[in-house]
Amino acid sequence: MARVRAQAVSVAGVLAPGTPGDAAARGAVERARDLAGRLPRIVLEARRVAASVAGVHGRRRAGVGENFWQFRPYVPGESAARIDWRRSGRDDRLHVRQREWEAAQTVWLWVNLSSSMGFRSSLAMDSKAGRALTLGLGLAGALAEAGERVGLLGAGQTSGGSTALERLAGACALQLRETGADQPDLPPEVSVARAAAVVLVSDFLNPPHMLAARIRALAHQGARGHLALIADPVEETFPFSGQIMLETTDGAARLRIGDASGWGEGYRAALARHRAELAEIAARWGWSLTLHRTDRPASEAALRLLSLMGAPVTSRADDSRARGSGA
Amino acid sequence: MIGWFASLSFAAPLTLLALAALPAIWLLLRVTPPAPRHLVFPPLKLFAHLQPRRETPARTPWWLTALRLLLAACVILAVAGPVWNPRAGDDAAGQASAPLALVIDSGAASAHDWARRIDLASRLAQAAGRAGAPIALFATAEAPAPQAPETAAAISRRLGALAPQAFAPDRLAWRDHIRAWLQAHPGARVVWISDGVELAGKPTSRQFASDLTDASGGRLIIYGDAPAAALALAGVVNGADGLEARIIRPAGAALGPAQGVARALDMRGLPLGEGAFSLASGEVETQARINLPIEMRNRAARIDIVGQQTAQAVTLLDRRNQRRRVGLVTGVTSDLAQPLLSPTWYVDRALAPTAEIREPRMGASAAIGALIDEQASVIILADVGGLEPAMRQRLEAWVRAGGVLVRFAGPRLAAAAGPDGGSAAGGAAHDPRDRLLPVRLRGDGRNLGGALSWETPKTLAPFNREGPFAGIDAPEEITVRRQLLAEPDGDLPGRTWASLADGTPVVTARRDGEGLLVLFHVTADPSWSSLPMSGAFVQMLQRIVAMAPDTTALERPAGEKAGQNAGQDAGQNTEEAGEDAPALARPAALPPRRILDGFGLWRDPPATARGVAADFAGRASLAHPAGFYGPVAAGRAVNVLETGDALAAIDFSGFEARSLSARTARELRDPLLLLALGLFLADCLATLLLGGGLWRRRLGKTAALTALALAAGLWTAASPGPARAQGMLNTPQYQLPDSWRPPGQAPAPTPRARPPAKPPSPPRTPVNGFTARDLDAAMETRLAYVITGDAQVDAVSRAGLIGLGEALAQRTSFEPAEPAGVNPSTDELAFYPVLYWPVVAGRPAPDAAALRKLDSYMKGGGLVIFDTRDAMTARPGVTTPEGAQLQRMLRTLDLPALEPAPQDHVLGKAFYLLDNFPGRYSRGQTWVEALPRRANGERVPARGGDGVTPVIITSNDWAAAWAVDASGLPMLPLTTDGHDSEERQRELALRVGVNVVIHALTGNYKADQVHLPALLRRLGQ
């Protein structure tokens, strides 16, 4: 919980765009409240995203669950306890009530809300953190609608159903109210259940080896994962020239550049190398990497992530049904 | 360039050494780049190791460097205290504490650069005032008076009120006062701000200057140079084909080439014509000719030079410069009842446009005397035979002095010229060679083409090419039936101006002294010839009159010569007495009427202006400033310069004279500091822009917003547009039609809720002849009623048209605006399709203007409803008061034949099908324009004329039935005839109104509709 809280702090810093990093701590509480006030809007947007991508991720088949699915004729040899006598009383045959298969998958969501995520350029539609929340919550909402259980990575609890999105948002809001110090921008080292899915939404401005270590830890626990890389268009293109003074959002680093356009060439090359390393890390563990720019609509990335998550799930569901029928 | 620098001086010139530091500043500025833009860039934390490969040296843009250098230079220069034209300050610094006698020429010649003179005088006075010196102001064009020393503030006030006067100042008149003041203030210095001009040939200015020098002990400074650009008008001649204005410049000044335009204006200031002139370098005099016809020339009251704002450049013209005065005398007893038979009629008509005709109604001799007294320049004697000898002598003297005497033949002259006639005239010593005739006449004339003559009437020969009538067309149709014949002698051909085709002279003339004798051998009326009825006659007379001298030329010499002549003649006691007592004959002094100020503008006569004598001649002076004196008809014009005057620049050699032109010292420190401040602001803005901080910081945003708001505010303040627009928005008050309102609800506009004074709103300022009310009326179609003046009737009319308008808006596509009350005699009616006119007994009948308007309204397609509202009181055979009133009103109107509206009239079919036309009453008859008779056997359901019936006369009081009150309910009860309920009748009345309006708007459209089936059938084939 403490970690979550720590993330909230970074979100607070993040969601006040353009705030110099050294001033982040000063107005943290105020800005946290500001974000808490913005959350309902983000939730609404996430709902919209979830609704726009719903239907892709469905699992309507008979299986182990609580809800009625269908009646089927009784097969001799089956346990008599399975017979639904009320239905069977209406005609001469015996019927067995089948329940819907509910093999809820656990999806752990992690959204990077560190200070660097607070950046928003004039070209972007939203700050990176805002977009990351929208995307993450929207994805969670869509998954929860489809019956999965979702939770914040590191928060320990999962929830499902139509209220999952609000619960996640509530958790975020709670974190944002209890602000603290700035947080590392890497996913927490926690244990996840086997076969769980992990969605990491971040700008991944980390040294690749550190990120690779965290991903390896998660992957070793059997989790499959998806990386959503949120980037501001300015970060992609670096459209500056002349004399500029660059600084990070937390003010930790400064760089004075006499000729920005010249520096930009080197930057773009380095960025491309960084992206290549990220892709290599993801591919190493079979994870996906989705690049999302904040000047594009969030539903694009959500759709791609959902379709990436849907394909393996479907195949495993078939397996489980086969197992179920075999049982 | 050197001269440019010479006029610049510095209070602290050593400070200028700091300018040497500018290169150092330049270096500093060059190496200090502007602050870089600050950018937040999250990926930096990952890529901070990417060091810039190529660090281009940051450089201040060159223009920013230049801006800052200029800023520094401005500050240095401002600190050095630059003064432009510093010499004006020297006087003040040098001897400021000495008492100052400020002599300023305030005559007409000072006007063209008056502001500079006053400015110089004020600065001198202020400088002296700062030093505490007493100052006295002597304005030479004011009335000379002793001056007391005053403070600088008082002098400044007086200078502000001082204005140049329209005359040349008499400086010598001030000499004693100045001298007295200088004696009272020993050590005083004198500054004379001179206009630098004096009349050529009257060099008093040097005397004045040397007097001042003596009186002040040599402490005289003269400011003044002959104004080279100032032109003056000295004399305007009303020449043969134009006004010739003489334009002069002061001789002795440095004169460059000049050109300009002289302009003639009439008494009201309207320009009549212009003439250009140009002066070569050094030339002091030229002529500008303003070509104008004589009529326009005579109207000219003022000639001025365009662009010269001085009274010197204005010449006022009075009657001396204007039309000739022509006296008419006839020997025939004039019969006023038959003017065409008067012998002077044709002469009068011929000359009236170009000359002033005087025709004294008295005996011939007395009339001639009166005309000579009136200084007529031409006297025309139409068939005057004998004259009193005294008058004859006086007339001869007048002619010799320059008068033009034109005589016309006639029975009396024929009788007087003959040998018998001479004795009959009673002249004891009558010379058969009448000295008032150009030629000797034979006693009897000849008749041509008469009953007893074989000869046909003669025509005029073409006019002699060398004669005064050259160029005038001699029409063929001029015939001469009778004429007086001249005795043929040697000089007859030389005296013949016009002759008949057979060579007989018909107009002869002779010079006599300065004057001229002209004889027409025919009468002035058409009894002897048709000449007086021709256009040639007019031209001939005008030529003759144009040869006459100015009236002024005749005044004195004529009198003198007449006096001499009278002296020679022993019998002329009365005449002598008259000449010996000129004071009795002279009219009273002419009071000043309109006076020029020094700038040549009209002003009221000042208190110092006194009247001039009627024969005043001379230049304007303090007592008689330039202007018009006396009545308009017989006034005098007094000008600054007389005809023939020349100007000369005052020779100031030997005195300490300074030029006026370079006297404006100007401190340049404040403008420089202001410029530096502006540059500093520009620099700040540029720095912010370059640093990229302007748009990202909130402070920058605020500043930008402030600047925007400031600019917007300035723009708003500078342009009065919005305020005016708002005013315009408020003026038209449109009323939305109530068509949207569901029936049954109360109408929003009510007649009682509105102020009753609104409908007859007084017409506002007319624009192009249309009032704002007309514009309102033209914007929307509306019904109109005539304001009768009876408040009750008018309120019902208005309420009725409102009710009808609502019905129309609900039922038809016509949504009339608020009805208008009109006054047919003043308001334009063309905007209203229907005019409802309730007839009120006892009101005055509409005036002629109203009837004319009404007539054109009806002819133009308008529909007038006359409602006598008397159906209840009308009885067969009895005319109600309203009916009588209507008859009185319509008596003068050109109305078509009327008939009771027939059953098939289109009025009953226009919208609703109606059998009768009820209103508040249902019994009354409704009359419309009689329709053409129905074609034989034609059966059509509706008939209409060729348009809208121009008039409907009803007695059913329609408006009362239509009228609704504030809540939309009927205003007045109806009188039913028992067939219909009240509601039914009101509905029918509304339908009548709808039909009337639709009929007015659509004409006979409905009547044409009946042919539609036939048309469709034809189209089908």
Contacts between the chains, C-beta under 8 A, distances in Angstrom:
chain1	res1	chain2	res2	distance
A	18	B	40	6.0
A	18	B	696	7.8
A	20	B	40	6.9
A	115	B	42	7.9
A	116	B	42	3.7
A	116	B	43	7.9
A	116	B	45	6.5
A	117	B	42	7.7
A	119	B	40	6.4
A	119	B	41	7.7
A	119	B	42	4.5
A	128	B	42	7.8
A	203	B	42	6.8
A	205	B	42	6.1
A	205	B	43	5.7
A	205	B	45	6.1
A	205	B	46	4.7
A	206	B	46	7.4
A	207	B	46	7.3
A	232	B	42	7.7
A	234	B	41	7.6
A	235	B	41	7.5
A	235	B	42	6.8
A	235	B	43	5.2
A	240	B	39	6.8
A	242	B	36	8.0
A	242	B	37	7.1
A	243	B	33	7.0
A	243	B	34	7.9
A	243	B	36	4.2
A	243	B	37	7.0
A	243	B	58	4.9
A	244	B	36	5.4
A	244	B	37	4.7
A	244	B	38	7.5
A	244	B	39	5.2
A	244	B	692	7.8
A	245	B	36	4.5
A	245	B	37	6.8
A	245	B	38	4.9
A	245	B	39	6.8
A	246	B	39	5.4
A	246	B	40	7.8
A	246	B	41	4.5
A	246	B	44	5.0
A	247	B	38	6.9
A	247	B	39	7.4
A	247	B	40	6.0
A	247	B	41	7.1
A	247	B	44	6.8
A	248	B	40	7.3
A	248	B	41	7.1
A	248	B	42	6.0
A	248	B	44	4.9
A	248	B	45	4.6
A	249	B	40	5.7
A	249	B	42	5.3
A	250	B	45	8.0
A	252	B	45	6.6
A	253	B	44	5.5
A	253	B	45	5.6
A	253	B	48	4.7
A	254	B	44	8.0
A	255	B	44	5.9
A	255	B	48	6.0
A	256	B	36	6.3
A	257	B	36	7.8
A	257	B	52	5.0
A	257	B	55	7.9
A	258	B	52	6.1
A	258	B	54	7.9
A	258	B	55	4.0
A	258	B	56	5.1
A	258	B	57	7.2
A	258	B	58	5.8
A	259	B	52	6.5
A	259	B	54	5.7
A	259	B	55	6.5
A	259	B	56	4.4
A	262	B	52	6.7
A	262	B	53	6.1
A	262	B	54	4.9
A	262	B	56	7.7
A	263	B	50	6.8
A	263	B	52	4.9
A	263	B	53	7.4
A	266	B	50	5.2
A	266	B	53	6.4
A	267	B	43	7.4
A	267	B	47	5.8
A	267	B	50	5.9
A	270	B	47	5.3
A	270	B	50	5.7
A	271	B	43	6.9
A	271	B	47	7.4
A	274	B	46	6.7
